[in-house]
Amino acid sequence: MKFTTIWRDNRAATALEFALTAPVFFLFIFGIIEFGLLFWTQLGLQHGTQMAARCATVNPTLCPSSDAITGYAAQQAFGLTLPAQTFTYSTPACGNQVNASYVFQFPQVLNLSPLTVTAQACFPS
């Protein structure tokens, strides 16, 4: 075959273009999914802390102790299966305060270090 014949041959050009762009495309898609999960985790922690701080003030029969408050916060975390130890309860000057700290682990494919996600809510008493 002559070199000019090989150079003008455009068979399998689509396969070559896909092979060149597919890794970047899939990395982009997986990154969007993982950062979406990160933001969902942050939102769940924030919602759990806000609802538990409110429960400690408004409904003392449902949230009578710090263990009950942290357990309630874990239940209110938007479908996340978090242990109650993720949340802490205190009573500073602002009222009933609930804090949360969770280490979010990215998959090894993205090769990112773990990220600590925190949330805090205080409801006046």
C-alpha positions as protocol buffer text, in pm:
chain_id: "A"
residue {
  index: 1
  type: MET
  ca { x: 0 y: 0 z: 0 }
}
residue {
  index: 2
  type: LYS
  ca { x: 114 y: 346 z: -73 }
}
residue {
  index: 3
  type: PHE
  ca { x: 147 y: 602 z: 202 }
}
residue {
  index: 4
  type: THR
  ca { x: -102 y: 838 z: 39 }
}
residue {
  index: 5
  type: THR
  ca { x: -360 y: 561 z: 26 }
}
residue {
  index: 6
  type: ILE
  ca { x: -317 y: 494 z: 397 }
}
residue {
  index: 7
  type: TRP
  ca { x: -323 y: 865 z: 478 }
}
residue {
  index: 8
  type: ARG
  ca { x: -655 y: 924 z: 297 }
}
residue {
  index: 9
  type: ASP
  ca { x: -823 y: 614 z: 436 }
}
residue {
  index: 10
  type: ASN
  ca { x: -1082 y: 734 z: 690 }
}
residue {
  index: 11
  type: ARG
  ca { x: -1229 y: 400 z: 794 }
}
residue {
  index: 12
  type: ALA
  ca { x: -1240 y: 359 z: 1172 }
}
residue {
  index: 13
  type: ALA
  ca { x: -1201 y: 733 z: 1226 }
}
residue {
  index: 14
  type: THR
  ca { x: -1504 y: 734 z: 1452 }
}
residue {
  index: 15
  type: ALA
  ca { x: -1360 y: 454 z: 1664 }
}
residue {
  index: 16
  type: LEU
  ca { x: -1034 y: 642 z: 1698 }
}
residue {
  index: 17
  type: GLU
  ca { x: -1211 y: 963 z: 1799 }
}
residue {
  index: 18
  type: PHE
  ca { x: -1415 y: 773 z: 2055 }
}
residue {
  index: 19
  type: ALA
  ca { x: -1102 y: 608 z: 2195 }
}
residue {
  index: 20
  type: LEU
  ca { x: -940 y: 948 z: 2237 }
}
residue {
  index: 21
  type: THR
  ca { x: -1237 y: 1126 z: 2396 }
}
residue {
  index: 22
  type: ALA
  ca { x: -1403 y: 846 z: 2598 }
}
residue {
  index: 23
  type: PRO
  ca { x: -1164 y: 850 z: 2899 }
}
residue {
  index: 24
  type: VAL
  ca { x: -1210 y: 1224 z: 2948 }
}
residue {
  index: 25
  type: PHE
  ca { x: -1587 y: 1196 z: 2903 }
}
residue {
  index: 26
  type: PHE
  ca { x: -1624 y: 912 z: 3154 }
}
residue {
  index: 27
  type: LEU
  ca { x: -1397 y: 1083 z: 3406 }
}
residue {
  index: 28
  type: PHE
  ca { x: -1612 y: 1394 z: 3374 }
}
residue {
  index: 29
  type: ILE
  ca { x: -1935 y: 1194 z: 3425 }
}
residue {
  index: 30
  type: PHE
  ca { x: -1799 y: 1005 z: 3727 }
}
residue {
  index: 31
  type: GLY
  ca { x: -1673 y: 1333 z: 3874 }
}
residue {
  index: 32
  type: ILE
  ca { x: -2017 y: 1488 z: 3841 }
}
residue {
  index: 33
  type: ILE
  ca { x: -2174 y: 1187 z: 4013 }
}
residue {
  index: 34
  type: GLU
  ca { x: -1924 y: 1184 z: 4301 }
}
residue {
  index: 35
  type: PHE
  ca { x: -1944 y: 1557 z: 4367 }
}
residue {
  index: 36
  type: GLY
  ca { x: -2323 y: 1525 z: 4355 }
}
residue {
  index: 37
  type: LEU
  ca { x: -2298 y: 1260 z: 4627 }
}
residue {
  index: 38
  type: LEU
  ca { x: -2069 y: 1491 z: 4824 }
}
residue {
  index: 39
  type: PHE
  ca { x: -2320 y: 1776 z: 4807 }
}
residue {
  index: 40
  type: TRP
  ca { x: -2604 y: 1537 z: 4895 }
}
residue {
  index: 41
  type: THR
  ca { x: -2406 y: 1426 z: 5201 }
}
residue {
  index: 42
  type: GLN
  ca { x: -2351 y: 1789 z: 5303 }
}
residue {
  index: 43
  type: LEU
  ca { x: -2720 y: 1865 z: 5259 }
}
residue {
  index: 44
  type: GLY
  ca { x: -2818 y: 1558 z: 5460 }
}
residue {
  index: 45
  type: LEU
  ca { x: -2587 y: 1652 z: 5746 }
}
residue {
  index: 46
  type: GLN
  ca { x: -2715 y: 2007 z: 5751 }
}
residue {
  index: 47
  type: HIS
  ca { x: -3078 y: 1894 z: 5748 }
}
residue {
  index: 48
  type: GLY
  ca { x: -3014 y: 1643 z: 6026 }
}
residue {
  index: 49
  type: THR
  ca { x: -2847 y: 1902 z: 6248 }
}
residue {
  index: 50
  type: GLN
  ca { x: -3119 y: 2161 z: 6190 }
}
residue {
  index: 51
  type: MET
  ca { x: -3403 y: 1919 z: 6260 }
}
residue {
  index: 52
  type: ALA
  ca { x: -3235 y: 1779 z: 6573 }
}
residue {
  index: 53
  type: ALA
  ca { x: -3160 y: 2126 z: 6715 }
}
residue {
  index: 54
  type: ARG
  ca { x: -3521 y: 2224 z: 6653 }
}
residue {
  index: 55
  type: CYS
  ca { x: -3647 y: 1900 z: 6807 }
}
residue {
  index: 56
  type: ALA
  ca { x: -3441 y: 1960 z: 7121 }
}
residue {
  index: 57
  type: THR
  ca { x: -3614 y: 2295 z: 7170 }
}
residue {
  index: 58
  type: VAL
  ca { x: -3965 y: 2238 z: 7040 }
}
residue {
  index: 59
  type: ASN
  ca { x: -4035 y: 1874 z: 7130 }
}
residue {
  index: 60
  type: PRO
  ca { x: -3855 y: 1769 z: 7451 }
}
residue {
  index: 61
  type: THR
  ca { x: -4066 y: 1452 z: 7478 }
}
residue {
  index: 62
  type: LEU
  ca { x: -3926 y: 1320 z: 7147 }
}
residue {
  index: 63
  type: CYS
  ca { x: -3573 y: 1449 z: 7214 }
}
residue {
  index: 64
  type: PRO
  ca { x: -3524 y: 1435 z: 7593 }
}
residue {
  index: 65
  type: SER
  ca { x: -3150 y: 1351 z: 7606 }
}
residue {
  index: 66
  type: SER
  ca { x: -2836 y: 1403 z: 7401 }
}
residue {
  index: 67
  type: ASP
  ca { x: -2845 y: 1039 z: 7285 }
}
residue {
  index: 68
  type: ALA
  ca { x: -3202 y: 1079 z: 7163 }
}
residue {
  index: 69
  type: ILE
  ca { x: -3113 y: 1407 z: 6989 }
}
residue {
  index: 70
  type: THR
  ca { x: -2813 y: 1262 z: 6805 }
}
residue {
  index: 71
  type: GLY
  ca { x: -3016 y: 954 z: 6710 }
}
residue {
  index: 72
  type: TYR
  ca { x: -3290 y: 1180 z: 6576 }
}
residue {
  index: 73
  type: ALA
  ca { x: -3032 y: 1375 z: 6375 }
}
residue {
  index: 74
  type: ALA
  ca { x: -2905 y: 1052 z: 6218 }
}
residue {
  index: 75
  type: GLN
  ca { x: -3263 y: 959 z: 6121 }
}
residue {
  index: 76
  type: GLN
  ca { x: -3326 y: 1299 z: 5961 }
}
residue {
  index: 77
  type: ALA
  ca { x: -3014 y: 1294 z: 5741 }
}
residue {
  index: 78
  type: PHE
  ca { x: -3199 y: 1250 z: 5405 }
}
residue {
  index: 79
  type: GLY
  ca { x: -3152 y: 876 z: 5362 }
}
residue {
  index: 80
  type: LEU
  ca { x: -2787 y: 868 z: 5464 }
}
residue {
  index: 81
  type: THR
  ca { x: -2699 y: 575 z: 5687 }
}
residue {
  index: 82
  type: LEU
  ca { x: -2489 y: 762 z: 5939 }
}
residue {
  index: 83
  type: PRO
  ca { x: -2416 y: 650 z: 6295 }
}
residue {
  index: 84
  type: ALA
  ca { x: -2543 y: 867 z: 6578 }
}
residue {
  index: 85
  type: GLN
  ca { x: -2179 y: 932 z: 6676 }
}
residue {
  index: 86
  type: THR
  ca { x: -2149 y: 1154 z: 6368 }
}
residue {
  index: 87
  type: PHE
  ca { x: -2355 y: 1414 z: 6555 }
}
residue {
  index: 88
  type: THR
  ca { x: -2283 y: 1591 z: 6883 }
}
residue {
  index: 89
  type: TYR
  ca { x: -2519 y: 1794 z: 7102 }
}
residue {
  index: 90
  type: SER
  ca { x: -2440 y: 2089 z: 7327 }
}
residue {
  index: 91
  type: THR
  ca { x: -2620 y: 2383 z: 7489 }
}
residue {
  index: 92
  type: PRO
  ca { x: -2416 y: 2701 z: 7435 }
}
residue {
  index: 93
  type: ALA
  ca { x: -2548 y: 3056 z: 7469 }
}
residue {
  index: 94
  type: CYS
  ca { x: -2735 y: 3037 z: 7135 }
}
residue {
  index: 95
  type: GLY
  ca { x: -2965 y: 2756 z: 7258 }
}
residue {
  index: 96
  type: ASN
  ca { x: -2960 y: 2390 z: 7152 }
}
residue {
  index: 97
  type: GLN
  ca { x: -2671 y: 2324 z: 6916 }
}
residue {
  index: 98
  type: VAL
  ca { x: -2606 y: 2013 z: 6708 }
}
residue {
  index: 99
  type: ASN
  ca { x: -2279 y: 1962 z: 6518 }
}
residue {
  index: 100
  type: ALA
  ca { x: -2193 y: 1696 z: 6263 }
}
residue {
  index: 101
  type: SER
  ca { x: -1863 y: 1581 z: 6119 }
}
residue {
  index: 102
  type: TYR
  ca { x: -1831 y: 1310 z: 5854 }
}
residue {
  index: 103
  type: VAL
  ca { x: -1536 y: 1193 z: 5645 }
}
residue {
  index: 104
  type: PHE
  ca { x: -1646 y: 1158 z: 5283 }
}
residue {
  index: 105
  type: GLN
  ca { x: -1441 y: 898 z: 5099 }
}
residue {
  index: 106
  type: PHE
  ca { x: -1405 y: 940 z: 4723 }
}
residue {
  index: 107
  type: PRO
  ca { x: -1362 y: 623 z: 4514 }
}
residue {
  index: 108
  type: GLN
  ca { x: -1006 y: 522 z: 4431 }
}
residue {
  index: 109
  type: VAL
  ca { x: -1071 y: 585 z: 4060 }
}
residue {
  index: 110
  type: LEU
  ca { x: -1063 y: 962 z: 4114 }
}
residue {
  index: 111
  type: ASN
  ca { x: -754 y: 938 z: 4337 }
}
residue {
  index: 112
  type: LEU
  ca { x: -865 y: 1219 z: 4571 }
}
residue {
  index: 113
  type: SER
  ca { x: -800 y: 1239 z: 4943 }
}
residue {
  index: 114
  type: PRO
  ca { x: -1093 y: 1205 z: 5186 }
}
residue {
  index: 115
  type: LEU
  ca { x: -1284 y: 1522 z: 5264 }
}
residue {
  index: 116
  type: THR
  ca { x: -1432 y: 1608 z: 5603 }
}
residue {
  index: 117
  type: VAL
  ca { x: -1785 y: 1743 z: 5571 }
}
residue {
  index: 118
  type: THR
  ca { x: -1923 y: 1942 z: 5865 }
}
residue {
  index: 119
  type: ALA
  ca { x: -2255 y: 2097 z: 5956 }
}
residue {
  index: 120
  type: GLN
  ca { x: -2378 y: 2302 z: 6251 }
}
residue {
  index: 121
  type: ALA
  ca { x: -2716 y: 2426 z: 6363 }
}
residue {
  index: 122
  type: CYS
  ca { x: -2831 y: 2613 z: 6671 }
}
residue {
  index: 123
  type: PHE
  ca { x: -3196 y: 2668 z: 6763 }
}
residue {
  index: 124
  type: PRO
  ca { x: -3280 y: 2918 z: 7037 }
}
residue {
  index: 125
  type: SER
  ca { x: -3437 y: 2779 z: 7351 }
}
